[in-house]
Amino acid sequence: MENGQRMRKAALVGVMSIGAVSLVYVVTQWYVYLFPSYDLSTLVIGAVIPLAASVLLALATGNRILLYSFLAYFWALVDDGPVFLDSVFTWPEVTRFHPAAPHLFLEVLYHLLTAVFLVLAVREAAKGGIRSTSKTIGALLLTASAFVLAYAQNIPFTAIQEVVESQWYQLDVIEHVTSGFLLVLAMVEARGGLGRLKTAISGDAGNPSEARLTMWMGKLKEINN
């Protein structure tokens, strides 16, 4: 009963944390879109505030899966419009090729950080789970798909770039929500089932043998009574 209550409480806290962070991102990104000054205020409102909110909320819950997930998607969210953190070295001018070196360096850095934290999130979810080659491959494929979708704005297809120009906000929401869904599926696959993932997120991912020992001790007490 206690484990069930703890898992429900942890799930509720996780959902509330994700909702709060999402709201912070929406408000700050929309503000930068309306007031694109690309100066210190853009850096603070568009990047520092959402990053601080993500880290502080994740640390407050003591949940590494949330922490790594937030850190993974932060870079994907601020990389392109409306913040264009990949052009921070040339602000207030947003550039891609002139100069190319700083922009390329930041693009590679942000993509690498997203990939690293996505893998860390899935790896954390997989601790104590069922290990098998098929599940590992499935989790890797889902994580890779989540990574690609997180940067869908960068896919060099004409149709996608036209949407970026005309409806970036809708695309931004769709691509990151879909990417997050695939990340959750990757965690489920890596963990070996939704129930096991819930246990990991709730912080009850301890040693299975220890859990069995506790169960049998309880049964012995019932017999003695």
C-alpha positions in Angstrom: 0.0 0.0 0.0 2.8 2.4 1.0 4.7 1.7 -2.3 1.5 2.3 -4.3 0.9 5.6 -2.6 4.5 6.7 -3.0 4.4 5.9 -6.7 1.1 7.8 -7.2 2.6 10.8 -5.3 5.8 10.6 -7.3 3.8 10.4 -10.5 1.7 13.4 -9.5 4.8 15.4 -8.6 6.4 14.5 -11.9 3.4 15.5 -13.9 3.1 18.8 -12.0 6.9 19.5 -12.5 6.6 18.8 -16.3 3.5 21.1 -16.5 5.2 23.9 -14.6 8.4 23.7 -16.7 6.4 23.6 -19.9 4.5 26.7 -18.8 7.7 28.5 -18.1 9.0 27.6 -21.5 5.8 28.7 -23.3 5.8 32.0 -21.5 9.5 32.8 -22.0 9.6 31.6 -25.6 6.5 33.6 -26.5 7.9 36.7 -24.9 11.1 36.4 -26.9 9.0 35.9 -30.0 7.1 39.1 -29.3 10.1 41.1 -28.3 13.1 39.8 -30.3 15.8 42.2 -29.0 18.6 39.5 -28.9 20.5 41.0 -26.1 21.1 40.3 -22.4 17.3 40.4 -21.7 16.8 37.7 -24.4 19.5 35.6 -22.8 18.0 35.9 -19.3 14.4 35.5 -20.3 14.8 33.0 -23.1 17.5 30.8 -21.7 18.6 31.4 -18.1 15.1 31.4 -16.6 13.8 28.2 -18.2 17.1 26.4 -17.5 17.0 27.5 -13.9 13.4 26.5 -13.5 14.0 23.1 -15.1 17.0 22.3 -12.9 15.6 23.6 -9.7 12.3 21.7 -10.1 14.0 18.5 -11.0 16.4 18.8 -8.0 13.5 19.6 -5.7 11.9 16.3 -6.7 15.2 14.4 -6.4 14.4 12.7 -9.7 17.4 12.2 -12.0 15.2 11.0 -14.9 13.4 14.4 -14.9 16.6 16.3 -14.5 18.3 14.6 -17.5 15.1 14.9 -19.6 14.8 18.6 -18.9 18.4 19.2 -19.7 18.2 17.3 -22.9 15.2 19.3 -24.2 16.4 22.7 -23.0 19.1 22.9 -25.7 16.7 21.8 -28.4 14.2 24.4 -27.4 16.5 27.4 -27.3 18.7 26.4 -30.2 16.5 27.8 -33.0 13.6 30.2 -33.1 12.5 32.3 -31.3 15.6 32.4 -29.0 18.3 31.5 -31.6 20.8 30.7 -29.0 23.0 29.2 -31.7 23.6 32.8 -32.8 24.4 34.2 -29.4 27.9 35.1 -30.5 26.5 37.4 -33.2 23.5 38.8 -31.5 21.5 41.0 -32.2 22.1 39.6 -35.7 20.8 36.0 -36.2 23.2 34.3 -38.6 23.8 30.8 -40.1 26.8 31.2 -42.4 28.4 34.6 -41.8 30.4 33.9 -39.7 29.9 30.2 -40.0 32.4 28.9 -37.4 30.7 30.1 -34.1 27.3 29.1 -35.3 28.5 25.6 -36.4 30.3 25.2 -33.1 27.2 26.0 -31.0 25.0 23.8 -33.3 27.3 20.8 -32.7 27.6 21.5 -29.0 23.8 21.8 -28.4 23.0 18.7 -30.4 25.7 16.8 -28.5 24.3 17.9 -25.1 20.8 16.9 -26.1 22.0 13.5 -27.2 24.1 12.9 -24.1 21.3 13.9 -21.7 18.7 11.8 -23.6 21.0 8.8 -23.3 21.5 9.5 -19.6 17.7 9.8 -19.0 17.1 6.4 -20.7 20.1 4.9 -18.9 18.7 6.1 -15.5 15.3 4.6 -16.3 16.9 1.3 -17.3 18.6 0.8 -13.9 17.2 -2.3 -12.3 15.2 -3.2 -15.3 15.1 -6.3 -17.5 18.3 -6.6 -19.6 18.0 -8.0 -23.1 19.6 -7.2 -26.5 16.2 -6.7 -28.2 15.0 -4.2 -25.6 18.4 -2.3 -25.7 18.2 -2.0 -29.4 14.5 -0.9 -29.2 15.4 1.7 -26.6 18.3 3.0 -28.7 16.1 3.4 -31.8 13.4 5.2 -29.9 15.9 7.5 -28.3 17.5 8.3 -31.7 14.0 9.0 -33.1 13.3 11.3 -30.1 16.6 13.1 -30.8 15.8 13.7 -34.5 12.3 15.0 -33.7 13.7 17.3 -31.0 15.6 19.1 -33.8 12.9 18.7 -36.5 13.3 22.4 -37.4 16.8 21.7 -38.7 15.6 18.9 -41.1 16.5 20.4 -44.5 13.3 19.5 -46.3 11.5 22.3 -48.1 8.1 21.5 -46.7 9.5 21.5 -43.1 11.4 24.8 -43.7 8.2 26.4 -45.1 6.4 25.4 -41.9 9.3 26.8 -39.8 8.9 30.2 -41.6 5.1 30.4 -41.3 4.1 28.3 -38.3 7.2 27.8 -36.2 5.3 27.8 -32.9 2.9 25.0 -33.8 5.8 22.9 -35.2 7.9 23.6 -32.1 5.1 22.3 -29.9 4.3 19.2 -32.1 7.9 18.2 -32.6 8.9 18.4 -28.9 5.7 16.7 -27.6 6.2 13.9 -30.1 9.8 13.6 -29.2 9.0 13.5 -25.5 6.5 10.7 -26.1 9.1 8.7 -27.9 11.5 9.3 -25.1 9.0 7.9 -22.6 8.6 4.8 -24.9 12.3 4.4 -25.0 12.4 4.5 -21.1 9.6 1.9 -21.0 11.5 -0.3 -23.4 14.7 0.1 -21.6 13.1 -0.6 -18.2 11.2 -3.6 -19.3 7.6 -2.4 -18.9 5.5 0.6 -17.7 5.2 -0.8 -14.2 8.9 -1.0 -13.8 9.4 2.5 -15.2 6.8 3.9 -12.6 8.9 2.2 -9.9 12.1 3.9 -11.2 10.4 7.3 -11.4 9.0 7.0 -7.9 12.4 6.4 -6.6 11.6 2.8 -5.5 14.0 1.2 -8.0 16.0 -0.5 -5.3 17.3 -4.1 -5.3 14.6 -6.6 -6.3 16.0 -9.2 -4.0 15.7 -6.7 -1.1 12.0 -6.2 -2.0 11.4 -9.9 -2.0 13.1 -10.3 1.4 10.9 -7.5 2.8 7.8 -9.3 1.4 8.8 -12.7 3.0 9.6 -11.0 6.3 6.1 -9.6 6.3 4.6 -13.0 5.6 6.6 -14.5 8.4 5.3 -11.9 10.8 1.8 -12.7 9.7 2.3 -16.4 10.4 3.8 -15.7 13.8 0.9 -13.5 14.7 
